[in-house]
């Protein structure tokens, strides 16, 4: 494979964006929008209750989340290429394991593996990779990468439903395991380079005459981009406000997505409508993510977090009255707008606020919070429905969290290292 150097019309960072987007796409088997298609299959085949499956899913996700901070450190230590190949291989094996589930304990192990390797690692690694290759164009690059996420969210519910109905749920898991090995791994192995400096390039692909002399040095970075260590970042109030902000959408979205088929069924809407809403959310999110990518290069990122939480409040209220197809379509469209903002803002805010040198460790903590938030999302919905035979009480209580998120996002201003003076 031939790479183009400085002066070429093609910047290899865009190839990196493509591979990162492919990685985000193949995080699908570990995401809740994919797993939701299997839940009723487990309940019907093994006789487990919805509370049992929800509890196992939450516990497995919680355990996976606690490990994600170490994955971030491994990225900083071993680099994105090594981690992407290793995680991709293990993730394929995890899919094959899930095709053999026959007990609640095997289900717990299977959920743990796909949440750690898929939802967590296969989302974290591409995000840290793109952050290394772009600074000025970071928002746009992230929006292109995120197309992989929306295509994944649009395709997986429909594909899984078709694979399960045509063959069975075991075949569906094996299908994605093979796809990871045959499609994703070759790109990760042969195409990924950890950072532009490894190829004699600089972030964003543009360099002036003076910077050419220091092409392999740290002077190529934007002077406005301060590189924070994890220890330094944790000493700022902003870091902890962001941690809270990032966990809330994960909890709300995972709770809704995990039970979306059951929620719609309780409101006399078909499984096909639920699958369509999941796909519509992804389709609407695509242009919204492109717009968000453009705007995040120009506006403070925490403004987008505020918008996300306000829209989530509307979504929760709307879901309580989604009793016909038209309202369901409206719900899916608004959900897509929220996700378009969320999938860019929650990824880009870490390198924008804390630089790119230690982005693996810092973003690893953020991803831990995302996974932990998603761990607690399904459980109250499952127990609430078993207790009240309705999702309305849980939806009402859940409104509290995005309301708090608005406050935290407003306070999460970009920090400066001058804040650290006197803190040691």
N, C-alpha and C positions, 0 to 999 in steps of 0.2 A: 504494500500500500504506500502510495506517494503522498507526502504532505507538502502543502505550499507554505512558503516562508513569507517574511515581510516583503511587501511590495506586490504580492499576488492579489488578484481580484477576489479570491475566495478566502474567507477566514474560517479556519477549521473549527472554531467555536460553534458554528452553526451545525456542523456534523455532531458535535458533542450534544447540542440541544436536541437533535433528532434521537440520538441513542438514549439520552435521559428521558425523553418523552416516551420512548419504547419501554424503558424500565418502569415508568409510572403506569403505563398501560398494563404491564404484566404484574403489577402489584394486585391486580384485580382479584385473583383467587383468595387473597387474604383480606379483602375489603368486605364490609357488611352488605353493600349492594349486591355482591355476588353470593355471599353466604345465606342471605335471606331466602334465596330460592331453595335451599336445602333443608331449612328448619322444619317445615311441615312433613318433608320426607322422613326425617329422623323420628318425628313424633308418631307418624302413622306406622312406620316399619317396626319400631322398637317399643312403642307404647309409653315413651317418656312424656312427662307433662311439659307445658310451655315454660313453667317456672323452672323446672330442672334444666332444660336446654339453655334458658336465659342465664341461669346461675352459673352453669359450666362455662358458657361463652364469656361472661363477665369475669369470672375467676381466672380463666386462661388469658384473657386480654390484660388483666391486672398484672399477672406474673410476667407477661411479655413486656409490658410497659416498664416495669422496674429494671429490666435488663437493657432497655434501649439506650440508656446513658452510656453504657459500656460500648455499644455499637458505635456511638459518636466518637468515642476516644479511639476506637480501632480505625475509624476512617482517617483521623488525623495522623495515626501512626503508620498504617499500611497503605493508605491511598485509596481513592475511589475505584480504580480499576481492579485491584486485587479483591476488594470487598464486594464489588458488583459480581464478579465471576464466582466467588465463594458462596455468596448469599443466593445467587440465581440457581446454582447447582443444588444447594440444600433445599431451596424452596420447591424445586421440581420433585425432589424426593418426598417432601412433606405432602405434596398433592397426591402422590402415589399412596402414601400412608393413609391419607383421608379416604381413599377409595376402598380401604379395607376395614373401616371402622365397624365394630360389632358390639361394643359395650360402652357404657357411659365414661369409663376411664380412658378408653381409646379415643373417644370423642374429645375429652378434655385435652389430651396430649395433642391431638390433631389441630384443635382450635389454637392451642398455645403456639404450635409451630408456624401455622399460617399467619397468625397475628404478629408474631415476632419477625418472621422473615418477609412476609408480604406487606401487611398494612404498615408496619414500622420501618424495617430496613429498606425495602424496595421503594419507599417513599422518601426516606431520609437521604440515601446515597445520591440519587439523581439531583436532588435539590442542592446539596453541598457541591456537587460537581459543576453545575451551571453557575453557581455563585463564584466559583474560582475563575471562570472564563469571561465574565462580564461585570462591569461596574456602571458605566454611563447608560448602557443599554440593558441593564439587568432586568428591569420591569418587562420590557418587550420580550427578552429571551425567556423569562419565566412564563409569560403568557403563551408562547409557542410550545414550550415544554408541557404546560398544563393541558394542552389539547389532548395529549395522551391520556390524561386522567378522565376527561369528559367522554372521550371515545370509549374508554374502558367502562365507565359508568353507564353509558348508553347501550353498549354491546353485551356486557356480561349478563344482566338479568334476562334479556331475550335469548341469548345463546344458551344459558343454563336451563331455562325453561324448555327450549327446544331439545337440547341434549337429553334432559331427564325424561321428557315425554316420549322421545323417539327411542331411546335406549333405557338408561336408568341413571341414578345419581352417581353410582360407582364409575360408570363410563365417563361422566362429565368431569370428575376429578382427574381421571387418567388422561383425558384429552388435554387439559391445561398443563399437566406435568410434561407431556411430550412437547407441547408448543413452547414451553420455556426452554427446553433443551435444544430444540431444533432451530427456533427463531431468535430468541433473545441472547442466549449465551455466545454465539459467534460474534455478534455485534459488540458485546461487552468485552470479549477476549481480544479481538483484533482492532477495535475502533476507539476504545477509550484511552485518553491521556489525561493525567490528573490535573494539570494546570497548563496554561499557555506558555509559561516560562520553560517547561520541559521541551518545547518545540522551537524555542527561540522566538516566541511571540509575546505579546502583551494583551491584557484584558481589552475586550471590545475590538481588537484587530487593527486599530489605527495608532500610528506612532509617528512622531515628528523626528527631525534630524538629531536633536539633542538626546532624545530618549533612546534612539537606536544604539548609542554608545553604552547605555546601561541596561540593555534589553533583558539581561538575565538577573538584574538586581532588583531590590525592593523599591528603587526609585521610580519604577514604572507605575506604581499604584497612585491612585488619586489621593492628593494630600488631605482631602477632606475625609477620607476613609481611615478612621482609626482602627487598629487591630487590637481587640480586647482579648485577654485570656478569660477562661471560664471563671477563675477566681475573681478577677476584676469585675466582670459583668455581674456576678452575684452580689457585689457590694452596692449596686445601684437599685433604687426603688423601681426604676423602669423595668428592670429584668423581671421582678416579681409581679408587677402589674401585667406584663406580657404573658407570663406563665399562666396567670388566672384567665386572661383573655383567650388564650389558645385552647385551654381545656374545655371551655364552655361550649363552643360550636361542635367539638368532637362528641361531647356527651349528648347534646340535643339531637344532632344529626344521626348518630348511631342508634339512639333509642327509637327514633322515628323509622329509620331505614330498616332496622332489624325486625320491627313489627309491622311494617307497612302493609304487608299482605293481610295480616290479622286485623289491623285497624280498618282497612277498607272493607274487609269481609263483615266486620261488626256493624258497618254502616251501609250494608246491602250493596256493596260495590264488588265487582268480579276481580279475580286474580289478574286477568288480562288488563284491566284498568290500572291496577297497582303497578304492573310491569311497565305499562305505557307511561305512567307518571314518572317512574324512575328514569326511563329513557328520555322523556321530555325535559326533565330537570337537567340532564346532561347536555341535551341539544341546545337549550336556551343558555346554558352556562358557557358555551363556546364563545359566542360573540361578546358576552359579558366579560369573560376572562381576558380577551384581547383588548377591550376597552380599559379594563382595570390595569393591565400591564402598561398601557400607554400612560395612564394617569398616575400610576405609582412612581414613574420617573419624574413627576412634576409636582406632586402634592405630598404632604406628610402622611406616612403610612397609617398612623393611628386614626386618621379620619375615616379610613376605609373600615377599620375595626368597629367604629361607632355605627357606621351604616349597616354592617353585618348584623349587629345585635338588634337594631331597630327593626330590620326586616324579619329577624327570627321571632320577635314578639308578634308581628303580623301573622307569620306562618302558623304559630301555635294556636292563635285565636281562630284562624281560618280552618285549621284541621279539625277543630271541634264541630264545625258546621259543614264539613265536606260530605254531603249526602247524595250528590248526583254527579254525573260525569262532567258537566260544565264547571262546577266548583272544583272538582278534582284537577281538571286541566289548568284552571287558574292557579291552584295550589302548586302544581308542578312547575309552571312558568315562574312564579315568584321564588320558589325554591331554587330554580336554576340561577336566577339573578343573585341570590345570596351566596350560592356556591361559586359562582364566577368571581365574586369579590373575595370570598374566603380562600380559595385555592391559590390565589396569587398573594394576597396580603399576608397570610400566615407563614408563607415560605420566604418571602422577600424581606420581611421586617428584620430577621436576624442578621443577615449580612449587611443590610442598610444601616442598622444601628450599631453593630459590633464588629464589622469588618469581615475579612475572608480567611485570615491566617489560621484561626482556631475555630472555624465555623462548624467543624464536625462535632467537637465537644459541646459547643454552645447550642447548636441546633439539635444535638442529641438529647439535651435536657428538654428542649421544646417538644421534640417528638415523643419523649417519655410522657409528657403531660397530655399530648394528644391521645396516645394509646390508653393512658389511665382514664382520661375523660370518656373515651369510647367504651372502656371497661364498665363504667358505672351507668352508662346510658340505657342498655337493654333491661337491666335488672328491675328498676322500679316500674317500668312499663309492663313487664311480665307479671310481677307480683300484684301490681295494681289492678290489672285486668282479671287475674284469678280471684282477687278479693272483692272487687266491685262489679265485675262483669261489664266494665266500661273503661275506656281510656280517658274520659273527661277529667276525673280527679287528678290523674297524673299530669295531664297537659296543663292544668291550672297551676299546680305546684311548680312545674318546670318553667313557667313564665318568670319566676323570680331570678333565674340565672342570667338570661340575656339582659334583664334590667340592671343587674349588678355589673354585667360586662360593659354596658354603656359608660358607667362611672370609671371603671378601671382603664378602658381605652382612652378616655379623655385625659387621664392622668399620665398615660404612658408616652411621654415626650422623649425625643431622641436625647440620650445622655452625652455628657462630655467628660473626658478624663479628669478635668479640673475638679469634678465632684469627688474624686478619690483622695484628694489632698487631705491629709490628717486622718485617713481611715486605717492606716497601717500602724 
